[in-house]
Amino acid sequence: MTGIISLLVLAVIALLIFISTKLPGIRKKHKILDNPFSEEWKKILEDKVSFYRTLSPANKERFRERVKVFLSEVRITGVEVELTDTLRLLVASSAIIPVFAFEEWSYINLSEVLIYNGLVETYQISDADNQNNILGQVRPFQSRHILLLSMPSLLAGFEKINSKENVGFHEFAHLIDEADGTIDGVPRVLMPEELVKPWTHLMYKEIERIKEGKSDINPYGLTNHAEFFAVVCEYFFENHDKFHAHHKEMYELLTKVFSKK
């Protein structure tokens, strides 16, 4: 009996320690969620995020709530960078826009976002990486990951309206891809099984067109299937109309994937 009591006491102590370590994070999350969305933050979204500007009033409110949830769940850190509200909101927008149709989506595979003043800290994953031109990277860290972003590239992605490049969309596309356990260019968590084969067919077809110089998709997509998916997502979310005009089949397939259609 004494042994059982000792075990129960140890279990209670362990539970109290666990609760005490989690309470600060829980309090911070509730504080963020309970605080009203400031007028300054609304103005930043209106000025910087074209996707947000196109939303109805009700969906703008949904978007703001998603921003608050994301910022309560993911730590954002500046590496020799002053972390401004604009940077926080652009990171959150990069995360939310691709999965806006999925109300319950959470980046459970992401623990922290690091923002660098220039190119991100080099960290070679494969020989294919260009170590002199890294604007963003998803870095494995145990069961969750760290996302690295170049501040100038993040800002440029939202300043250049209707371009084909947005490093935020690119890196969060990798996390969406990885949600099924593998970064392989096939985001099975969002992509219904019946669309996997058509997507794969279109991917191989477009890769050949890139090799022949007949495609306007970023040639970085030739690196591997994961990078192809990421650069296509950049284009798809950054310039819907142009992507539709140049890649109708792929546009229709990705619309089904990202809008539950």
C-alpha positions as CSV (number, residue, x, y, z in Angstrom):
1,M,0.0,0.0,0.0
2,T,2.8,2.4,0.9
3,G,4.3,1.8,-2.6
4,I,1.1,2.6,-4.3
5,I,0.7,5.8,-2.3
6,S,4.3,6.8,-3.2
7,L,3.5,6.2,-6.9
8,L,0.4,8.3,-6.6
9,V,2.3,11.1,-4.9
10,L,4.9,11.0,-7.7
11,A,2.2,11.1,-10.3
12,V,0.6,14.1,-8.8
13,I,4.0,15.9,-8.5
14,A,4.7,15.2,-12.2
15,L,1.3,16.5,-13.2
16,L,1.8,19.7,-11.2
17,I,5.2,20.2,-12.9
18,F,3.7,19.6,-16.3
19,I,0.9,22.1,-15.6
20,S,3.3,24.7,-14.3
21,T,5.4,24.5,-17.4
22,K,2.4,24.8,-19.7
23,L,0.5,27.5,-17.9
24,P,2.6,30.5,-19.2
25,G,2.0,29.3,-22.8
26,I,-1.7,28.8,-22.1
27,R,-2.1,32.2,-20.5
28,K,-0.3,33.8,-23.5
29,K,-2.6,32.1,-25.9
30,H,-5.7,33.2,-24.1
31,K,-4.4,36.7,-23.8
32,I,-3.8,36.9,-27.6
33,L,-7.2,35.4,-28.4
34,D,-9.1,37.6,-25.9
35,N,-7.5,40.8,-27.0
36,P,-9.5,42.7,-29.7
37,F,-7.9,42.9,-33.2
38,S,-6.4,46.5,-33.2
39,E,-7.2,49.0,-35.9
40,E,-3.5,49.3,-36.6
41,W,-3.4,45.5,-37.4
42,K,-6.5,45.8,-39.6
43,K,-4.8,48.6,-41.5
44,I,-1.6,46.6,-42.0
45,L,-3.7,43.7,-43.5
46,E,-5.6,46.1,-45.7
47,D,-2.4,47.8,-46.9
48,K,-0.2,44.7,-47.3
49,V,-2.3,41.6,-48.0
50,S,-4.3,41.7,-51.3
51,F,-6.0,38.4,-50.4
52,Y,-7.5,40.0,-47.3
53,R,-8.7,43.1,-49.2
54,T,-10.9,40.9,-51.5
55,L,-12.7,39.2,-48.6
56,S,-16.2,40.0,-47.5
57,P,-16.6,41.6,-44.1
58,A,-17.5,38.3,-42.5
59,N,-14.6,36.5,-44.0
60,K,-12.3,39.4,-43.0
61,E,-13.3,38.7,-39.4
62,R,-12.7,35.0,-39.9
63,F,-9.2,35.8,-41.3
64,R,-8.4,38.0,-38.3
65,E,-9.4,35.3,-35.9
66,R,-7.2,32.8,-37.7
67,V,-4.3,35.3,-37.5
68,K,-4.8,35.5,-33.7
69,V,-4.9,31.7,-33.4
70,F,-1.8,31.3,-35.4
71,L,0.1,33.9,-33.5
72,S,-1.0,32.2,-30.2
73,E,0.3,28.8,-31.4
74,V,3.6,29.6,-33.2
75,R,6.5,31.5,-31.9
76,I,8.0,34.1,-34.3
77,T,11.6,35.3,-33.6
78,G,13.7,37.9,-35.3
79,V,17.4,37.0,-35.8
80,E,19.1,40.3,-35.5
81,V,15.9,41.8,-36.8
82,E,13.4,44.0,-35.0
83,L,10.2,42.0,-35.0
84,T,7.5,44.4,-36.1
85,D,3.7,43.9,-36.2
86,T,3.9,43.9,-40.0
87,L,6.3,41.0,-40.0
88,R,4.2,39.0,-37.6
89,L,1.1,39.6,-39.7
90,L,2.7,38.7,-43.0
91,V,4.0,35.5,-41.6
92,A,0.5,34.7,-40.2
93,S,-1.0,35.6,-43.6
94,S,1.4,33.4,-45.5
95,A,0.3,30.5,-43.3
96,I,-3.4,31.2,-43.4
97,I,-4.1,32.1,-47.0
98,P,-3.4,28.6,-48.5
99,V,-5.6,26.8,-45.9
100,F,-8.2,29.5,-45.4
101,A,-11.0,27.1,-46.5
102,F,-10.0,24.6,-43.8
103,E,-11.3,26.1,-40.6
104,E,-9.7,23.6,-38.2
105,W,-6.3,23.6,-39.9
106,S,-3.4,23.9,-37.5
107,Y,0.3,23.8,-38.2
108,I,1.0,21.1,-35.6
109,N,4.3,20.3,-37.4
110,L,5.7,23.9,-36.8
111,S,7.2,25.1,-33.6
112,E,8.9,28.4,-34.5
113,V,9.5,30.9,-37.3
114,L,12.9,32.6,-37.5
115,I,13.2,35.8,-39.6
116,Y,16.6,36.9,-40.9
117,N,17.7,40.3,-42.1
118,G,19.1,38.8,-45.4
119,L,19.6,35.3,-46.6
120,V,18.8,32.7,-44.0
121,E,21.5,30.9,-42.0
122,T,23.0,28.2,-44.3
123,Y,22.2,24.7,-43.4
124,Q,22.8,22.1,-46.1
125,I,20.2,19.4,-46.4
126,S,21.2,18.0,-49.8
127,D,23.8,18.6,-52.5
128,A,21.0,20.2,-54.6
129,D,20.6,23.1,-52.2
130,N,22.1,26.4,-53.4
131,Q,23.8,27.5,-50.2
132,N,24.4,31.0,-51.5
133,N,20.8,31.9,-52.3
134,I,18.6,30.6,-49.4
135,L,15.5,32.8,-48.9
136,G,13.6,30.3,-46.8
137,Q,13.8,26.9,-45.4
138,V,11.9,24.3,-43.4
139,R,14.4,22.9,-41.0
140,P,13.6,19.5,-39.3
141,F,13.5,19.6,-35.5
142,Q,12.4,16.4,-33.8
143,S,8.6,15.9,-34.5
144,R,8.1,19.7,-35.3
145,H,10.0,22.0,-37.5
146,I,11.5,25.5,-37.6
147,L,10.7,27.7,-40.6
148,L,13.4,30.2,-41.6
149,L,12.5,33.2,-43.7
150,S,14.4,36.1,-45.3
151,M,12.8,39.4,-44.2
152,P,13.4,41.2,-47.5
153,S,12.0,38.3,-49.4
154,L,8.9,38.0,-47.2
155,L,8.2,41.8,-47.6
156,A,8.8,41.7,-51.3
157,G,6.4,38.8,-51.8
158,F,3.5,41.0,-50.5
159,E,4.7,44.2,-52.1
160,K,4.9,42.8,-55.7
161,I,1.2,42.4,-56.5
162,N,0.5,39.6,-59.1
163,S,4.0,38.3,-59.3
164,K,4.8,34.6,-59.2
165,E,7.0,34.6,-56.1
166,N,6.2,34.7,-52.4
167,V,8.7,33.0,-50.0
168,G,6.0,32.8,-47.3
169,F,3.6,30.8,-49.5
170,H,6.6,28.6,-50.7
171,E,7.7,27.6,-47.2
172,F,4.2,27.0,-45.8
173,A,3.5,24.9,-48.9
174,H,6.3,22.6,-47.7
175,L,4.6,22.3,-44.2
176,I,1.3,21.6,-45.8
177,D,3.0,18.9,-48.0
178,E,4.7,17.5,-44.9
179,A,1.5,17.2,-42.9
180,D,1.1,13.6,-44.1
181,G,4.6,12.8,-42.8
182,T,6.6,13.2,-46.1
183,I,7.7,16.3,-48.1
184,D,7.3,14.8,-51.5
185,G,5.2,17.2,-53.6
186,V,1.9,15.3,-52.9
187,P,0.0,16.9,-50.0
188,R,-2.2,13.9,-49.2
189,V,-3.8,15.5,-46.1
190,L,-5.6,18.0,-48.4
191,M,-5.5,16.1,-51.7
192,P,-8.2,13.5,-52.1
193,E,-6.9,10.1,-53.3
194,E,-8.7,10.5,-56.7
195,L,-6.7,13.6,-57.4
196,V,-3.2,12.1,-56.7
197,K,-2.8,10.4,-60.0
198,P,-4.0,13.5,-62.1
199,W,-1.7,15.8,-60.1
200,T,1.3,13.5,-60.6
201,H,0.5,13.4,-64.3
202,L,0.3,17.2,-64.6
203,M,3.5,17.6,-62.5
204,Y,5.6,15.3,-64.7
205,K,4.1,17.0,-67.8
206,E,5.0,20.5,-66.6
207,I,8.4,19.4,-65.5
208,E,9.2,18.4,-69.1
209,R,7.9,21.7,-70.3
210,I,10.1,23.6,-67.9
211,K,13.1,21.5,-69.1
212,E,12.2,22.5,-72.7
213,G,11.9,26.2,-71.8
214,K,8.2,26.2,-72.6
215,S,6.8,26.9,-69.1
216,D,6.7,30.1,-67.1
217,I,6.9,28.2,-63.8
218,N,10.0,28.9,-61.8
219,P,12.8,26.4,-62.9
220,Y,13.6,25.9,-59.3
221,G,10.7,23.5,-59.4
222,L,13.1,21.1,-61.3
223,T,15.0,20.5,-58.0
224,N,12.6,17.8,-56.8
225,H,8.8,17.2,-56.6
226,A,8.6,19.0,-53.2
227,E,10.0,22.2,-54.7
228,F,7.8,21.9,-57.8
229,F,4.7,21.8,-55.5
230,A,6.1,24.8,-53.5
231,V,6.8,27.0,-56.5
232,V,3.5,26.2,-58.1
233,C,1.7,27.2,-54.8
234,E,3.6,30.5,-54.9
235,Y,2.3,31.2,-58.4
236,F,-1.2,29.9,-57.7
237,F,-1.8,32.0,-54.6
238,E,0.2,35.1,-55.8
239,N,-1.3,35.4,-59.2
240,H,-4.6,33.5,-59.6
241,D,-5.6,35.0,-63.0
242,K,-2.3,34.5,-64.7
243,F,-1.9,31.0,-63.4
244,H,-5.4,30.1,-64.6
245,A,-4.7,31.6,-68.1
246,H,-1.4,29.6,-68.5
247,H,-2.1,26.4,-66.5
248,K,-5.9,25.8,-66.6
249,E,-5.8,22.1,-65.7
250,M,-3.4,22.6,-62.8
251,Y,-5.4,25.6,-61.7
252,E,-8.7,23.6,-61.6
253,L,-7.1,20.7,-59.7
254,L,-5.4,23.0,-57.1
255,T,-8.7,24.9,-56.7
256,K,-10.3,21.6,-55.7
257,V,-7.5,20.8,-53.3
258,F,-7.4,24.2,-51.5
259,S,-11.1,25.1,-51.5
260,K,-12.7,21.7,-50.7
261,K,-14.3,21.6,-54.1
